Amino acid sequence: RFSGTFVGNADSASPAAATSPPTVAAATLPAVPTIPVVPTIVGVPSTLAEGVLNPNEVKPPASGTRRARVLYDYEAADSTELALLADEMITVYSLPGMDPDWLIGERGNQKGKVPVTYLELLS
């Protein structure tokens, strides 16, 4: 049980005056414009940076392309992927910011994402 006497700050007239922050009118604060930030990767089409790949917009890098032998048949899930047949040879490369489990594959004039696990990368 507590005694009925409370000892507070003797310097302040009221507890609310000691703890309340000073009020600032909104009109006195300077207006700061905001600029929307859109992440981009230099040299990569904006559609790829947003997670949507249009194979026609993707250009192979000047270096870094490799040949790969397809190990298993693969059926493309959508138009951004390239269907594969076992034992065929394709050219593959990666792009900055791309999921490391996928590469861009090219066969003739066809282009699309291919899963790395379906490929044997050659030198």
DSSP file (Angstrom, degrees, kcal/mol; ACC not computed):
  #  RESIDUE AA STRUCTURE BP1 BP2  ACC     N-H-->O    O-->H-N    N-H-->O    O-->H-N    TCO  KAPPA ALPHA  PHI   PSI    X-CA   Y-CA   Z-CA
    1    1 A R              0   0    0      0, 0.0     2,-0.2     0, 0.0     0, 0.0   0.000 360.0 360.0 360.0 137.8    0.0    0.0    0.0
    2    2 A F        -     0   0    0      1,-0.1     2,-0.1     2,-0.0     0, 0.0  -0.638 360.0-110.3 -97.1 153.8    1.3    3.5   -0.9
    3    3 A S        -     0   0    0     -2,-0.2    -1,-0.1     2,-0.2     0, 0.0  -0.407  28.5-114.9 -76.6 161.9    1.1    6.6    1.1
    4    4 A G  S    S+     0   0    0     -2,-0.1     2,-0.5     2,-0.0    -1,-0.1   0.472  88.5  93.6 -76.9  -2.1   -1.3    9.3    0.0
    5    5 A T        -     0   0    0      2,-0.0     2,-0.5     0, 0.0    -2,-0.2  -0.816  56.2-165.1 -99.3 130.2    1.6   11.8   -0.6
    6    6 A F        -     0   0    0     -2,-0.5     2,-0.6     0, 0.0    -2,-0.0  -0.953   7.7-152.4-113.5 128.7    3.1   12.1   -4.1
    7    7 A V        +     0   0    0     -2,-0.5     2,-0.1     3,-0.0     3,-0.0  -0.894  27.8 163.9-102.9 118.5    6.4   13.8   -4.6
    8    8 A G        -     0   0    0     -2,-0.6     2,-0.6     1,-0.1     3,-0.0  -0.358  49.8 -51.6-116.6-164.3    6.7   15.4   -8.1
    9    9 A N        -     0   0    0      1,-0.2     3,-0.5    -2,-0.1    -1,-0.1  -0.647  43.8-161.7 -76.2 116.7    8.9   17.9   -9.8
   10   10 A A  S    S+     0   0    0     -2,-0.6    -1,-0.2     1,-0.2    -2,-0.0   0.672  82.0  64.9 -75.4 -16.4    8.8   21.0   -7.6
   11   11 A D  S    S+     0   0    0     -3,-0.0     2,-0.3     2,-0.0    -1,-0.2   0.780  91.9  68.3 -79.8 -27.2   10.0   23.3  -10.5
   12   12 A S        -     0   0    0     -3,-0.5    -4,-0.1     1,-0.1     6,-0.0  -0.706  68.8-145.8-100.2 147.4    7.1   22.9  -12.8
   13   13 A A  S    S+     0   0    0     -2,-0.3    -1,-0.1     1,-0.2     3,-0.1   0.872  87.2  11.6 -75.1 -37.7    3.6   24.2  -12.1
   14   14 A S     >  -     0   0    0      1,-0.1     4,-1.1     0, 0.0     3,-0.3  -0.995  68.2-128.4-141.1 147.5    1.9   21.3  -13.9
   15   15 A P  H  > S+     0   0    0      0, 0.0     4,-1.3     0, 0.0     3,-0.2   0.847 108.9  58.0 -62.8 -33.0    3.1   17.9  -15.1
   16   16 A A  H  > S+     0   0    0      1,-0.2     4,-1.8     2,-0.2     3,-0.2   0.870 102.3  54.1 -66.2 -36.2    1.5   18.5  -18.6
   17   17 A A  H  4 S+     0   0    0     -3,-0.3    -1,-0.2     1,-0.2     0, 0.0   0.832 108.9  49.2 -67.2 -31.4    3.6   21.7  -19.0
   18   18 A A  H  < S+     0   0    0     -4,-1.1    -1,-0.2    -3,-0.2    -2,-0.2   0.771 119.3  35.3 -79.7 -25.5    6.8   19.8  -18.4
   19   19 A T  H  < S+     0   0    0     -4,-1.3    -2,-0.2    -3,-0.2    -1,-0.2   0.619  89.6  98.9-106.9 -13.9    6.2   17.0  -20.8
   20   20 A S  S  < S-     0   0    0     -4,-1.8     3,-0.1    -5,-0.2    -4,-0.0  -0.588  70.0-128.0 -80.7 134.2    4.3   18.5  -23.7
   21   21 A P        -     0   0    0      0, 0.0     2,-0.1     0, 0.0    -2,-0.1  -0.371  34.4 -91.3 -74.0 156.8    6.4   19.3  -26.8
   22   22 A P        -     0   0    0      0, 0.0     2,-0.4     0, 0.0     0, 0.0  -0.416  43.4-120.7 -66.3 144.3    6.3   22.7  -28.3
   23   23 A T        -     0   0    0     -2,-0.1     2,-0.5    -3,-0.1    -3,-0.0  -0.702  24.5-163.8 -90.0 138.9    3.7   23.0  -31.1
   24   24 A V        -     0   0    0     -2,-0.4     2,-0.2     3,-0.0     5,-0.0  -0.985  21.0-124.2-122.4 127.9    4.8   24.0  -34.5
   25   25 A A    >   -     0   0    0     -2,-0.5     3,-1.4     1,-0.1     4,-0.5  -0.480  16.7-131.0 -69.8 139.8    2.4   25.2  -37.1
   26   26 A A  G >  S+     0   0    0      1,-0.3     3,-1.0     2,-0.2    -1,-0.1   0.801 104.5  64.2 -62.5 -29.5    2.5   23.2  -40.3
   27   27 A A  G 3  S+     0   0    0      1,-0.2    -1,-0.3     4,-0.0     4,-0.1   0.729  95.0  59.4 -69.1 -20.3    2.6   26.4  -42.4
   28   28 A T  G <  S+     0   0    0     -3,-1.4    -1,-0.2     2,-0.1    -2,-0.2   0.669  87.1  89.1 -83.7 -14.8    6.0   27.3  -40.9
   29   29 A L  S <  S-     0   0    0     -3,-1.0     2,-0.1    -4,-0.5     3,-0.0  -0.633  86.5-113.4 -81.6 138.8    7.7   24.1  -42.1
   30   30 A P        -     0   0    0      0, 0.0     2,-0.4     0, 0.0    -2,-0.1  -0.452  29.3-114.9 -70.9 143.3    9.2   24.3  -45.6
   31   31 A A        -     0   0    0     -2,-0.1    -4,-0.0    -4,-0.1     0, 0.0  -0.647  28.6-160.1 -77.8 127.7    7.6   22.2  -48.3
   32   32 A V        -     0   0    0     -2,-0.4     2,-0.1    -3,-0.0    -1,-0.0  -0.942  12.5-136.7-112.1 116.5    9.9   19.4  -49.5
   33   33 A P        -     0   0    0      0, 0.0     2,-0.4     0, 0.0     0, 0.0  -0.418  16.1-140.3 -70.3 147.1    9.0   18.0  -52.9
   34   34 A T        -     0   0    0     -2,-0.1     0, 0.0     2,-0.0     0, 0.0  -0.879   7.7-155.4-109.1 142.7    9.3   14.2  -53.2
   35   35 A I        -     0   0    0     -2,-0.4     2,-0.1     0, 0.0     0, 0.0  -0.968  23.0-121.5-116.1 124.6   10.6   12.4  -56.2
   36   36 A P        -     0   0    0      0, 0.0     2,-0.6     0, 0.0    -2,-0.0  -0.422  23.9-140.1 -66.3 139.0    9.5    8.9  -56.9
   37   37 A V        -     0   0    0     -2,-0.1     0, 0.0     2,-0.0     0, 0.0  -0.895  18.3-174.3-104.8 122.5   12.4    6.5  -57.0
   38   38 A V        -     0   0    0     -2,-0.6     2,-0.2     2,-0.0     0, 0.0  -0.967  24.4-129.4-116.5 116.7   12.2    3.8  -59.7
   39   39 A P        +     0   0    0      0, 0.0     2,-0.3     0, 0.0    -2,-0.0  -0.441  33.8 176.4 -68.1 134.0   15.0    1.2  -59.5
   40   40 A T        -     0   0    0     -2,-0.2     2,-0.5    10,-0.0     6,-0.1  -0.959  25.7-141.8-134.8 155.0   16.7    0.7  -62.9
   41   41 A I    >   -     0   0    0      3,-0.4     3,-2.1    -2,-0.3     8,-0.1  -0.979  33.0-114.2-116.9 124.4   19.6   -1.4  -64.1
   42   42 A V  T 3  S+     0   0    0     -2,-0.5    -2,-0.0     1,-0.3     0, 0.0  -0.335  99.2  12.7 -61.1 130.3   21.8    0.3  -66.7
   43   43 A G  T 3  S+     0   0    0      1,-0.2    -1,-0.3    -2,-0.1    -3,-0.0   0.396 104.6 103.9  86.7  -2.8   21.7   -1.6  -70.0
   44   44 A V  S <  S-     0   0    0     -3,-2.1    -3,-0.4    14,-0.1    -1,-0.2  -0.941  79.2-109.1-113.7 131.4   18.6   -3.7  -69.0
   45   45 A P    >>  -     0   0    0      0, 0.0     4,-1.6     0, 0.0     3,-1.2  -0.227  27.5-119.6 -55.9 146.1   15.2   -2.8  -70.4
   46   46 A S  H 3> S+     0   0    0      1,-0.3     4,-1.5     2,-0.2     6,-0.2   0.797 111.8  63.4 -60.9 -28.2   12.9   -1.5  -67.7
   47   47 A T  H 34>S+     0   0    0      1,-0.2     5,-2.5     2,-0.2    -1,-0.3   0.852 103.3  48.1 -66.0 -32.3   10.5   -4.3  -68.3
   48   48 A L  H X45S+     0   0    0     -3,-1.2     3,-1.6     3,-0.2    -1,-0.2   0.896 108.3  53.8 -72.9 -39.8   13.1   -6.8  -67.1
   49   49 A A  H 3<5S+     0   0    0     -4,-1.6    -2,-0.2     1,-0.3    -1,-0.2   0.795 107.3  52.9 -63.5 -27.6   13.9   -4.7  -64.0
   50   50 A E  T 3<5S-     0   0    0     -4,-1.5    -1,-0.3     2,-0.3    -2,-0.2   0.432 125.4-102.9 -87.2   0.2   10.2   -4.8  -63.2
   51   51 A G  T < 5S+     0   0    0     -3,-1.6     2,-0.6     1,-0.2    -3,-0.2   0.450  89.9 112.4  94.5   0.4   10.2   -8.6  -63.4
   52   52 A V      < -     0   0    0     -5,-2.5     2,-0.6    -6,-0.2    -2,-0.3  -0.940  51.9-157.4-110.3 121.6    8.5   -8.8  -66.8
   53   53 A L        -     0   0    0     -2,-0.6    60,-0.1    -5,-0.1     3,-0.1  -0.865  13.0-172.8-104.2 122.9   10.8  -10.2  -69.6
   54   54 A N    >>  -     0   0    0     -2,-0.6     3,-2.4     1,-0.1     4,-0.7  -0.933  15.4-154.6-107.0 104.8   10.0   -9.4  -73.2
   55   55 A P  T 34 S+     0   0    0      0, 0.0     3,-0.4     0, 0.0    -1,-0.1   0.749  90.3  62.7 -54.5 -26.4   12.6  -11.6  -75.1
   56   56 A N  T 34 S+     0   0    0      1,-0.2    56,-0.0    55,-0.1    -3,-0.0   0.752 102.0  50.9 -71.5 -21.9   12.5   -9.3  -78.1
   57   57 A E  T <4 S+     0   0    0     -3,-2.4     2,-0.4     2,-0.0    -1,-0.2   0.661  89.4  96.3 -86.6 -17.2   13.9   -6.4  -75.9
   58   58 A V     <  -     0   0    0     -4,-0.7   -14,-0.1    -3,-0.4    -5,-0.0  -0.600  56.0-164.9 -82.4 128.5   16.8   -8.3  -74.5
   59   59 A K        -     0   0    0     -2,-0.4     3,-0.1     1,-0.0    -2,-0.0  -0.914  25.8-112.8-109.2 137.5   20.2   -7.9  -76.2
   60   60 A P        -     0   0    0      0, 0.0     4,-0.1     0, 0.0    35,-0.1  -0.371  39.2-103.0 -66.3 147.9   23.0  -10.4  -75.6
   61   61 A P        -     0   0    0      0, 0.0     4,-0.2     0, 0.0     3,-0.0  -0.292  26.8-113.3 -66.9 157.6   26.0   -8.9  -73.8
   62   62 A A  S    S+     0   0    0      2,-0.1     2,-0.3     1,-0.1     3,-0.1   0.851 101.9  10.3 -60.5 -34.7   29.1   -8.1  -75.8
   63   63 A S  S    S+     0   0    0      1,-0.1    -1,-0.1     0, 0.0     0, 0.0  -0.930 101.8  66.0-136.9 163.9   30.9  -10.9  -73.9
   64   64 A G        +     0   0    0      1,-0.4    30,-0.3    -2,-0.3     2,-0.2   0.466  59.4 136.6 104.2   1.9   29.8  -13.6  -71.5
   65   65 A T        -     0   0    0     -4,-0.2    -1,-0.4    28,-0.1     2,-0.3  -0.603  30.8-173.7 -79.8 146.1   27.7  -15.7  -73.9
   66   66 A R  E     -A   92   0A   0     26,-2.6    26,-3.2    -2,-0.2     2,-0.3  -0.936  24.8-116.5-135.5 157.9   28.2  -19.5  -73.5
   67   67 A R  E     -A   91   0A   0     55,-0.3    55,-2.8    -2,-0.3     2,-0.3  -0.702  33.6-171.9 -89.4 148.5   27.1  -22.6  -75.3
   68   68 A A  E     -AB  90 121A   0     22,-2.5    22,-2.5    -2,-0.3     2,-0.5  -0.999  20.0-139.2-142.9 144.6   25.0  -25.0  -73.3
   69   69 A R  E     -AB  89 120A   0     51,-2.4    51,-2.6    -2,-0.3     2,-0.4  -0.896  27.7-124.8-101.7 132.0   23.7  -28.5  -74.0
   70   70 A V  E     - B   0 119A   0     18,-2.7    17,-3.3    -2,-0.5    49,-0.2  -0.623  21.1-169.3 -78.6 128.0   20.1  -29.1  -72.9
   71   71 A L        +     0   0    0     47,-3.2     2,-0.3    -2,-0.4    -1,-0.1   0.822  66.9  16.5 -87.1 -34.4   19.9  -32.1  -70.5
   72   72 A Y  S    S-     0   0    0     46,-0.8    -1,-0.2    13,-0.1     2,-0.1  -0.947  85.5 -93.8-138.6 154.9   16.1  -32.5  -70.3
   73   73 A D        -     0   0    0     -2,-0.3     2,-0.4    12,-0.1    12,-0.2  -0.441  42.1-166.4 -62.9 143.6   13.0  -31.5  -72.3
   74   74 A Y  B     -F   84   0B   0     10,-2.4    10,-2.6    -2,-0.1     2,-0.6  -0.983  12.6-148.9-139.1 126.1   11.5  -28.3  -70.9
   75   75 A E        -     0   0    0     -2,-0.4     2,-0.1     8,-0.2     8,-0.1  -0.836  28.2-119.2 -95.0 123.9    8.0  -26.9  -71.7
   76   76 A A        -     0   0    0     -2,-0.6     7,-0.1     1,-0.1     3,-0.1  -0.374  13.4-152.1 -63.3 134.6    7.9  -23.1  -71.5
   77   77 A A  S    S-     0   0    0      1,-0.1     2,-0.3    -2,-0.1    -1,-0.1   0.782  74.1 -10.3 -78.6 -28.4    5.4  -21.9  -68.9
   78   78 A D  S >  S-     0   0    0     -3,-0.0     3,-1.5     0, 0.0    -1,-0.1  -0.887  87.5 -75.8-156.2-174.8    4.7  -18.6  -70.7
   79   79 A S  T 3  S+     0   0    0      1,-0.3    -3,-0.0    -2,-0.3    -2,-0.0   0.600 120.0  64.7 -71.4 -10.4    5.9  -16.5  -73.6
   80   80 A T  T 3  S+     0   0    0     32,-0.1    33,-3.0   -26,-0.1    -1,-0.3   0.608  95.1  72.4 -85.8 -10.6    8.9  -15.2  -71.6
   81   81 A E  B <  S-c  113   0A   0     -3,-1.5     2,-0.5    31,-0.3    33,-0.2  -0.681  76.9-129.6-105.3 158.4   10.5  -18.7  -71.5
   82   82 A L        -     0   0    0     31,-2.3     2,-0.2    -2,-0.2    30,-0.1  -0.923  20.7-130.2-108.2 124.7   12.1  -20.8  -74.2
   83   83 A A        -     0   0    0     -2,-0.5     2,-0.3    -7,-0.1    -8,-0.2  -0.491  29.3-155.6 -70.6 142.5   11.0  -24.4  -74.7
   84   84 A L  B     -F   74   0B   0    -10,-2.6   -10,-2.4    -2,-0.2     2,-0.4  -0.903  13.5-152.4-125.1 150.1   13.9  -26.9  -74.7
   85   85 A L    >   -     0   0    0     -2,-0.3     3,-1.7   -12,-0.2   -15,-0.2  -0.969  37.7 -98.7-118.2 138.1   14.5  -30.3  -76.2
   86   86 A A  T 3  S+     0   0    0     -2,-0.4   -15,-0.2     1,-0.2     3,-0.1  -0.217 104.1  14.9 -55.4 140.7   17.0  -32.7  -74.6
   87   87 A D  T 3  S+     0   0    0    -17,-3.3    -1,-0.2     1,-0.3     2,-0.2   0.404  91.8 128.9  74.5   2.5   20.5  -32.8  -76.3
   88   88 A E    <   -     0   0    0     -3,-1.7   -18,-2.7   -18,-0.1     2,-0.4  -0.526  56.0-126.6 -82.4 158.9   20.0  -29.6  -78.3
   89   89 A M  E     +A   69   0A   0    -20,-0.2     2,-0.3    -2,-0.2   -20,-0.2  -0.891  32.9 170.4-106.6 133.1   22.7  -26.8  -78.2
   90   90 A I  E     -A   68   0A   0    -22,-2.5   -22,-2.5    -2,-0.4     2,-0.4  -0.897  33.7-116.0-133.8 164.7   21.7  -23.2  -77.3
   91   91 A T  E     -AD  67 106A   0     15,-2.2    15,-2.8    -2,-0.3     2,-0.3  -0.874  37.4-173.7 -99.8 135.7   23.6  -20.0  -76.5
   92   92 A V  E     +AD  66 105A   0    -26,-3.2   -26,-2.6    -2,-0.4     2,-0.3  -0.929  13.2 163.0-131.4 154.7   23.0  -18.7  -73.0
   93   93 A Y  E     - D   0 104A   0     11,-1.8    11,-3.2    -2,-0.3     2,-0.3  -0.970  26.1-127.3-159.6 161.1   23.9  -15.6  -71.0
   94   94 A S        -     0   0    0     -2,-0.3     9,-0.1   -30,-0.3     5,-0.0  -0.756  15.1-143.9-111.5 162.0   22.8  -13.8  -67.8
   95   95 A L    >   -     0   0    0     -2,-0.3     3,-1.9     4,-0.1   -51,-0.0  -0.917  34.1 -89.8-122.1 150.0   21.7  -10.2  -67.2
   96   96 A P  T 3  S+     0   0    0      0, 0.0     3,-0.1     0, 0.0   -55,-0.1  -0.327 113.1  16.7 -58.1 135.7   22.4   -8.0  -64.2
   97   97 A G  T 3  S+     0   0    0      1,-0.3     2,-0.2   -53,-0.0   -56,-0.0   0.453  94.2 134.3  83.0   0.4   19.6   -8.3  -61.6
   98   98 A M  S <  S-     0   0    0     -3,-1.9    -1,-0.3     1,-0.1   -49,-0.0  -0.556  70.1 -91.6 -84.6 148.9   18.3  -11.5  -63.1
   99   99 A D    >   -     0   0    0     -2,-0.2     3,-1.9     1,-0.2    -4,-0.1  -0.368  33.3-135.0 -55.7 128.0   17.4  -14.5  -60.9
  100  100 A P  T 3  S+     0   0    0      0, 0.0    -1,-0.2     0, 0.0    -2,-0.0   0.635 100.7  66.3 -67.4 -12.2   20.5  -16.7  -60.7
  101  101 A D  T 3  S+     0   0    0     14,-0.1    15,-2.4    15,-0.1    16,-0.4   0.472 101.8  56.9 -84.3  -1.5   18.5  -19.8  -61.3
  102  102 A W  E <   - E   0 115A   0     -3,-1.9     2,-0.3    13,-0.2    11,-0.1  -0.926  60.3-171.6-130.1 152.8   17.6  -18.7  -64.8
  103  103 A L  E     - E   0 114A   0     11,-2.4    11,-2.8    -2,-0.3     2,-0.6  -0.892  33.7-106.2-130.7 164.5   19.5  -17.6  -67.9
  104  104 A I  E     -DE  93 113A   0    -11,-3.2   -11,-1.8    -2,-0.3     2,-0.4  -0.849  40.7-160.9 -89.7 127.3   18.5  -16.1  -71.2
  105  105 A G  E     -DE  92 112A   0      7,-3.5     7,-1.9    -2,-0.6     2,-0.4  -0.877   7.3-163.2-112.6 143.8   18.7  -18.8  -73.9
  106  106 A E  E     +DE  91 111A   0    -15,-2.8   -15,-2.2    -2,-0.4     2,-0.4  -0.988  13.5 173.8-128.0 135.6   18.8  -18.3  -77.7
  107  107 A R  E >  S- E   0 110A   0      3,-2.3     3,-2.4    -2,-0.4     2,-0.3  -0.908  71.6 -52.6-136.6 107.1   18.1  -20.8  -80.4
  108  108 A G  T 3  S-     0   0    0     -2,-0.4   -18,-0.0     1,-0.3     0, 0.0  -0.476 123.1 -20.1  61.6-123.1   18.2  -19.1  -83.9
  109  109 A N  T 3  S+     0   0    0     -2,-0.3     2,-0.3    -3,-0.1    -1,-0.3   0.341 117.7 101.3 -98.8   7.1   15.9  -16.2  -83.7
  110  110 A Q  E <   + E   0 107A   0     -3,-2.4    -3,-2.3     2,-0.0     2,-0.3  -0.725  48.6 176.8 -92.2 142.4   14.0  -17.6  -80.6
  111  111 A K  E     + E   0 106A   0     -2,-0.3     2,-0.3    -5,-0.2    -5,-0.2  -0.997  12.4 122.1-146.2 143.0   14.9  -16.1  -77.2
  112  112 A G  E     - E   0 105A   0     -7,-1.9    -7,-3.5    -2,-0.3   -31,-0.3  -0.965  57.3 -61.6 177.1 173.9   13.6  -16.6  -73.6
  113  113 A K  E     -cE  81 104A   0    -33,-3.0   -31,-2.3    -2,-0.3    -9,-0.2  -0.478  45.8-172.3 -73.6 142.5   14.4  -17.6  -70.0
  114  114 A V  E     - E   0 103A   0    -11,-2.8   -11,-2.4   -33,-0.2     2,-0.3  -0.992  27.9-110.3-134.8 143.8   15.7  -21.1  -69.4
  115  115 A P  E >   - E   0 102A   0      0, 0.0     3,-1.5     0, 0.0   -13,-0.2  -0.567  19.1-140.1 -75.5 134.3   16.2  -22.8  -66.0
  116  116 A V  G >  S+     0   0    0    -15,-2.4     3,-2.0    -2,-0.3   -14,-0.1   0.830  97.9  66.9 -61.7 -34.1   19.9  -23.4  -65.3
  117  117 A T  G 3  S+     0   0    0    -16,-0.4    -1,-0.3     1,-0.3   -15,-0.1   0.652  95.5  57.3 -65.8 -14.5   19.3  -26.9  -63.8
  118  118 A Y  G <  S+     0   0    0     -3,-1.5   -47,-3.2   -47,-0.1   -46,-0.8   0.373 100.5  77.6 -92.7   3.6   18.2  -28.1  -67.3
  119  119 A L  E <   -B   70   0A   0     -3,-2.0     2,-0.6   -49,-0.2   -49,-0.2  -0.844  61.3-151.7-121.2 149.3   21.6  -27.1  -68.9
  120  120 A E  E     -B   69   0A   0    -51,-2.6   -51,-2.4    -2,-0.3     2,-0.3  -0.964  31.5-141.4-110.0 108.5   25.1  -28.4  -69.1
  121  121 A L  E     -B   68   0A   0     -2,-0.6   -53,-0.2   -53,-0.2     2,-0.2  -0.542  16.8-158.4 -75.7 131.8   27.2  -25.2  -69.5
  122  122 A L              0   0    0    -55,-2.8   -55,-0.3    -2,-0.3    -1,-0.0  -0.659 360.0 360.0-106.5 163.3   30.1  -25.6  -71.9
  123  123 A S              0   0    0     -2,-0.2   -55,-0.1   -57,-0.1    -2,-0.1   0.497 360.0 360.0 -74.1 360.0   33.3  -23.6  -72.1
